[in-house]
């Protein structure tokens, strides 16, 4: 990643100031970006970039980072992390927060503009109770892209779900049928019954028949046994999700007549273990939820 974090301080007779990953100019750029974004979203935010004091259920930022009230209380996908206030982004902490913004609502949403190992990541939380502040990667493309551009100076072009599904229809209509390219691999989902990641192979198109639900939302790829005469089969849909400053393919799993949600699958067992039963918000209801 091309960013100012790769620069080192150079001593010279002109005594140039130290170059840091975050600075006043970038703070002003973030302020301008957030003003435009919140207007577009018809929302209002209090931001540290405006010298404001964002407050999330009693925690006032940035003081909450330094007074110890968040120590051991922040969790990212079940993993404890330490968020450190770093207005210049020049500390050694793994998670350096350079700005905070909180919505001016009764039930606030708070965004943490963070450099994780010098990689731009936007976390958010809507935690309302309990002892932990639960953060996750925002899936708002504009926020992730806007912050990354300011932090790195490079325009980031986000990838679209359409890239992953571009050949689904053609693959289903082919003779013989074939598993679409982006789907064709081993996937892993977390089994709550076995308490571990389980492999889901989609590498061999023999012995199955495919259907494409073009008019559905999402446009499911349906898989059934080649001799199956009853049952709805299994439904799959690939989309991109943000994780740790990157976009990763995540496959949504569903089954049954109403395409009830069964879980999300990932390209590695490690990712399945990391996310476990995490939901991104675009999933349909489960069988139990639809009762």
ABEGO torsion letter per residue (X at the ends): XBBAAABBBBBBAAGBBBBBABBAAAAAAAAAAAAAAAAAAGBBBBBAAAGBBBBBGGBBOAAAAAAGAABGABBBGGBBBBBBBBAAGABABABBBABBBBBBBABBBBBBBBBBGGBBBBBBBABABEABBBBBBBABAAAAAAAAAAAAGBBBBBBBAAAAAAAAAAAAABOBBBBBAAABBBBBBBBAAAGBBBBBBAABABGBBBBBBAABOBBBBBBBBAABABEAEBBBBBBBBBBGGBBBBBBBBBBEAAGBBAEBBBABAAAAAAAEABBAGABBBBAAAAX
